[in-house]
Amino acid sequence: MEGIRVLNLTEGNETSRAISKLEILVTDIIKEIIETYNANKEADPNNP
């Protein structure tokens, strides 16, 4: 198909390193959002 590109991420090239760093960053952001949500929920249990 046109417009689809397959990347080999096992080679350890710049693309795979960037994706790995992005994965860590996104995971950290999601954890922080969940922690903030839970802290806000504990502070005001009546707030949905």
N, C-alpha and C positions, 0 to 999 in steps of 0.2 A: 504494500500500500504506500501511496505517496504521503509524505509528511510524518511517517513513523520512523523513529531511529532507535536502535537497540544499542545500549552501552554495556560493555563488559566492566563490571565494577570490581572484579577480582584482581585486576591488574595493579591497583594501587596508584592510579593516575590522578591528576588534579581534579577531575570530575568526581571520582569516587570519594576523595578526601573532602571536597566541598559538600557533597551530599551527606557524608557522615557528620560533619560539623553542623550542618543544617538540622539534621535529625536530633542532635543533642540540644541545640538551641530551641527547637520547637518543643521538645519534651520538657525542658526547663520552664518555658513560658506557660505551658499547659499546667504543670505542677503549681506554679505561682498563682495562676488564675483560680485553680481549685482551692488552694490554701486561703486565698483572699476571700473567696466565696464562703468557705466554711467558717472563717473568722467572723465575717459579717453576719452570717446566719446565727452563730452563737451569741453575738452581741445583741441582736434583735430578732428573736425567734418568730415574731409576728410578721416580719418582712419576708415576702415570698421569694 
